[in-house]
């Protein structure tokens, strides 16, 4: 009986010991997560999350730009993300909006800042489309995202007005994403 128990325990330890824990992908976008960022992360924690990258606050020298904006650059210069914090100059503030710049950041379906409208349409339910002066803004609530597409990608009838409702069928599949934003609303 003890040998049998020992054999079962040893087999269990071996099976569970051989399974590797799934490592968090630094560029994966899921609901409430972008790489290692979550809605609970505070500004004071960004240095440790992006310890191999450069973080630039909303000022250059003594010129104040946008105090609630933090730009994350990869060492070597490539811009990764633009983070907008809820409360400027508060190290305990959390992140409210994230502009995804680097196309390596992708959703599980492969959607990135380098994608086209077809990638959005084929993989997500579009919640609404807003018609602004220069862009169509596409909202995807399931991933808390919104995308802009330049109106130059649309037919002429949409370019000079915000009065016409833009439907999914009005946007060409090949239209390039201009901006990819994630918005973390307060719970």
C-alpha positions as a Markdown table, in Angstrom:
| # | Residue | x | y | z |
|---|---|---|---|---|
| 1 | Unk | 0.0 | 0.0 | 0.0 |
| 2 | Unk | 2.8 | 2.4 | 0.9 |
| 3 | Unk | 4.7 | 1.5 | -2.3 |
| 4 | Unk | 1.6 | 2.2 | -4.3 |
| 5 | Unk | 1.1 | 5.6 | -2.6 |
| 6 | Unk | 4.7 | 6.4 | -3.0 |
| 7 | Unk | 4.5 | 5.5 | -6.8 |
| 8 | Unk | 1.4 | 7.7 | -7.3 |
| 9 | Unk | 3.0 | 10.6 | -5.4 |
| 10 | Unk | 6.3 | 10.3 | -7.4 |
| 11 | Unk | 4.4 | 10.1 | -10.7 |
| 12 | Unk | 2.4 | 13.2 | -9.8 |
| 13 | Unk | 5.5 | 15.2 | -8.8 |
| 14 | Unk | 7.2 | 14.1 | -12.1 |
| 15 | Unk | 4.2 | 15.1 | -14.3 |
| 16 | Unk | 3.6 | 18.4 | -12.6 |
| 17 | Unk | 7.3 | 19.1 | -12.4 |
| 18 | Unk | 7.8 | 18.6 | -16.1 |
| 19 | Unk | 5.0 | 21.1 | -17.0 |
| 20 | Unk | 6.4 | 24.5 | -17.7 |
| 21 | Unk | 4.5 | 27.5 | -16.5 |
| 22 | Unk | 3.4 | 29.6 | -19.4 |
| 23 | Unk | 5.6 | 32.7 | -19.5 |
| 24 | Unk | 3.8 | 36.0 | -20.0 |
| 25 | Unk | 4.5 | 37.3 | -23.5 |
| 26 | Unk | 5.8 | 40.9 | -23.3 |
| 27 | Unk | 3.9 | 41.8 | -26.5 |
| 28 | Unk | 0.6 | 40.0 | -26.0 |
| 29 | Unk | -2.6 | 42.0 | -25.8 |
| 30 | Unk | -5.5 | 40.4 | -23.9 |
| 31 | Unk | -8.5 | 41.8 | -22.0 |
| 32 | Unk | -7.0 | 44.0 | -19.2 |
| 33 | Unk | -3.4 | 43.2 | -20.1 |
| 34 | Unk | -0.8 | 44.6 | -22.5 |
| 35 | Unk | 2.4 | 42.7 | -22.1 |
| 36 | Unk | 3.2 | 43.2 | -18.4 |
| 37 | Unk | 0.8 | 46.2 | -18.0 |
| 38 | Unk | -2.5 | 45.8 | -16.2 |
| 39 | Unk | -5.1 | 48.4 | -15.1 |
| 40 | Unk | -3.8 | 48.2 | -11.5 |
| 41 | Unk | -0.2 | 49.1 | -12.4 |
| 42 | Unk | 0.9 | 52.4 | -10.9 |
| 43 | Unk | 3.1 | 55.0 | -12.5 |
| 44 | Unk | 5.8 | 54.3 | -9.8 |
| 45 | Unk | 6.0 | 50.6 | -11.0 |
| 46 | Unk | 6.7 | 51.5 | -14.7 |
| 47 | Unk | 10.5 | 51.7 | -14.2 |
| 48 | Unk | 10.6 | 48.0 | -13.1 |
| 49 | Unk | 8.2 | 46.8 | -15.8 |
| 50 | Unk | 10.2 | 48.6 | -18.5 |
| 51 | Unk | 13.6 | 48.2 | -16.9 |
| 52 | Unk | 15.2 | 47.4 | -20.3 |
| 53 | Unk | 13.5 | 50.2 | -22.1 |
| 54 | Unk | 13.5 | 54.1 | -21.9 |
| 55 | Unk | 10.6 | 55.9 | -20.3 |
| 56 | Unk | 10.0 | 59.6 | -21.2 |
| 57 | Unk | 7.6 | 61.7 | -19.2 |
| 58 | Unk | 5.6 | 64.5 | -20.8 |
| 59 | Unk | 8.4 | 67.1 | -20.5 |
| 60 | Unk | 11.6 | 67.9 | -22.4 |
| 61 | Unk | 14.2 | 69.8 | -20.4 |
| 62 | Unk | 12.1 | 72.5 | -18.6 |
| 63 | Unk | 9.4 | 72.6 | -21.3 |
| 64 | Unk | 6.2 | 71.0 | -20.2 |
| 65 | Unk | 4.5 | 69.0 | -23.0 |
| 66 | Unk | 1.7 | 66.7 | -21.8 |
| 67 | Unk | 2.1 | 66.0 | -18.1 |
| 68 | Unk | -0.1 | 62.9 | -18.1 |
| 69 | Unk | 1.7 | 61.3 | -21.1 |
| 70 | Unk | 4.5 | 58.8 | -20.7 |
| 71 | Unk | 6.3 | 57.5 | -23.8 |
| 72 | Unk | 8.0 | 54.1 | -23.7 |
| 73 | Unk | 10.9 | 53.6 | -26.1 |
| 74 | Unk | 12.9 | 50.4 | -26.7 |
| 75 | Unk | 16.6 | 50.8 | -26.0 |
| 76 | Unk | 17.8 | 51.8 | -29.4 |
| 77 | Unk | 15.0 | 54.2 | -30.0 |
| 78 | Unk | 11.9 | 52.4 | -31.4 |
| 79 | Unk | 8.7 | 53.9 | -29.8 |
| 80 | Unk | 6.6 | 51.1 | -28.2 |
| 81 | Unk | 3.7 | 52.7 | -26.4 |
| 82 | Unk | 2.3 | 56.0 | -25.3 |
| 83 | Unk | 0.7 | 55.8 | -21.8 |
| 84 | Unk | -1.8 | 58.3 | -20.5 |
| 85 | Unk | -2.2 | 58.3 | -16.8 |
| 86 | Unk | -5.3 | 59.2 | -14.9 |
| 87 | Unk | -3.8 | 61.8 | -12.6 |
| 88 | Unk | -0.7 | 63.8 | -13.7 |
| 89 | Unk | 2.3 | 64.0 | -11.4 |
| 90 | Unk | 0.9 | 61.3 | -9.1 |
| 91 | Unk | 3.2 | 58.2 | -8.8 |
| 92 | Unk | 0.2 | 56.2 | -7.4 |
| 93 | Unk | -1.9 | 57.0 | -10.5 |
| 94 | Unk | -2.8 | 54.2 | -12.9 |
| 95 | Unk | -2.9 | 54.1 | -16.6 |
| 96 | Unk | -6.1 | 55.1 | -18.4 |
| 97 | Unk | -5.3 | 55.0 | -22.1 |
| 98 | Unk | -2.5 | 53.3 | -24.1 |
| 99 | Unk | -1.6 | 54.0 | -27.7 |
| 100 | Unk | -0.1 | 50.9 | -29.2 |
| 101 | Unk | 2.7 | 52.0 | -31.5 |
| 102 | Unk | 4.9 | 48.9 | -32.1 |
| 103 | Unk | 3.3 | 46.3 | -34.3 |
| 104 | Unk | 4.8 | 43.5 | -32.2 |
| 105 | Unk | 2.1 | 44.1 | -29.6 |
| 106 | Unk | -0.7 | 41.8 | -30.8 |
| 107 | Unk | -4.0 | 40.4 | -29.7 |
| 108 | Unk | -4.4 | 36.6 | -29.7 |
| 109 | Unk | -5.9 | 36.9 | -33.2 |
| 110 | Unk | -2.9 | 38.8 | -34.4 |
| 111 | Unk | -4.4 | 42.2 | -34.5 |
| 112 | Unk | -1.8 | 45.0 | -34.2 |
| 113 | Unk | -1.1 | 48.6 | -35.0 |
| 114 | Unk | 0.1 | 47.4 | -38.4 |
| 115 | Unk | -3.1 | 45.6 | -39.2 |
| 116 | Unk | -5.9 | 46.5 | -41.7 |
| 117 | Unk | -9.7 | 46.9 | -41.2 |
| 118 | Unk | -10.3 | 43.3 | -42.4 |
| 119 | Unk | -8.3 | 42.0 | -39.4 |
| 120 | Unk | -10.7 | 43.9 | -37.0 |
| 121 | Unk | -13.9 | 43.0 | -38.9 |
| 122 | Unk | -13.0 | 39.2 | -39.2 |
| 123 | Unk | -12.0 | 38.7 | -35.6 |
| 124 | Unk | -14.1 | 41.1 | -33.4 |
| 125 | Unk | -17.6 | 42.4 | -33.0 |
| 126 | Unk | -17.5 | 46.1 | -33.8 |
| 127 | Unk | -19.5 | 48.0 | -31.1 |
| 128 | Unk | -19.8 | 51.3 | -33.0 |
| 129 | Unk | -18.2 | 53.6 | -35.6 |
| 130 | Unk | -17.8 | 57.3 | -35.1 |
| 131 | Unk | -17.4 | 59.7 | -38.0 |
| 132 | Unk | -14.9 | 62.5 | -37.0 |
| 133 | Unk | -13.4 | 65.3 | -39.2 |
| 134 | Unk | -10.4 | 63.3 | -40.4 |
| 135 | Unk | -11.0 | 59.7 | -39.2 |
| 136 | Unk | -13.4 | 56.8 | -38.7 |
| 137 | Unk | -13.1 | 55.6 | -35.1 |
| 138 | Unk | -13.9 | 51.9 | -34.7 |
| 139 | Unk | -14.8 | 50.7 | -31.2 |
| 140 | Unk | -14.3 | 47.1 | -30.1 |
| 141 | Unk | -15.6 | 46.7 | -26.6 |
| 142 | Unk | -14.5 | 43.1 | -26.1 |
| 143 | Unk | -10.9 | 44.1 | -25.9 |
| 144 | Unk | -11.5 | 47.7 | -24.7 |
| 145 | Unk | -10.0 | 49.1 | -27.9 |
| 146 | Unk | -10.6 | 51.7 | -30.5 |
| 147 | Unk | -8.9 | 52.2 | -33.8 |
| 148 | Unk | -8.8 | 55.1 | -36.2 |
| 149 | Unk | -8.7 | 54.9 | -39.9 |
| 150 | Unk | -7.9 | 57.9 | -42.0 |
| 151 | Unk | -10.9 | 59.1 | -44.0 |
| 152 | Unk | -8.6 | 59.2 | -47.1 |
| 153 | Unk | -9.1 | 55.4 | -47.0 |
| 154 | Unk | -12.8 | 55.9 | -47.4 |
| 155 | Unk | -14.8 | 57.0 | -50.5 |
| 156 | Unk | -15.1 | 60.7 | -51.2 |
| 157 | Unk | -18.6 | 61.1 | -49.8 |
| 158 | Unk | -17.3 | 60.7 | -46.2 |
| 159 | Unk | -14.2 | 63.0 | -46.4 |
| 160 | Unk | -15.8 | 66.4 | -46.0 |
| 161 | Unk | -18.5 | 65.7 | -43.5 |
| 162 | Unk | -19.2 | 64.2 | -40.1 |
| 163 | Unk | -23.0 | 64.0 | -40.8 |
| 164 | Unk | -23.0 | 60.7 | -42.7 |
| 165 | Unk | -23.1 | 57.5 | -40.6 |
| 166 | Unk | -20.2 | 55.2 | -41.4 |
| 167 | Unk | -21.1 | 51.5 | -41.6 |
| 168 | Unk | -18.8 | 48.5 | -41.6 |
| 169 | Unk | -19.5 | 48.0 | -45.3 |
| 170 | Unk | -18.3 | 51.6 | -46.0 |
| 171 | Unk | -14.7 | 50.8 | -44.9 |
| 172 | Unk | -12.5 | 48.9 | -47.4 |
| 173 | Unk | -11.0 | 45.7 | -46.0 |
| 174 | Unk | -7.6 | 47.0 | -47.0 |
| 175 | Unk | -7.9 | 50.3 | -45.0 |
| 176 | Unk | -4.8 | 50.6 | -42.7 |
| 177 | Unk | -5.2 | 51.2 | -39.0 |
| 178 | Unk | -3.9 | 54.7 | -38.3 |
| 179 | Unk | -4.0 | 54.5 | -34.4 |
| 180 | Unk | -4.7 | 51.6 | -32.0 |
| 181 | Unk | -5.8 | 52.6 | -28.5 |
| 182 | Unk | -6.7 | 50.6 | -25.4 |
| 183 | Unk | -8.9 | 52.4 | -22.8 |
| 184 | Unk | -9.0 | 51.0 | -19.3 |
| 185 | Unk | -12.2 | 52.3 | -17.7 |
| 186 | Unk | -12.6 | 52.5 | -14.0 |
| 187 | Unk | -14.3 | 49.5 | -12.5 |
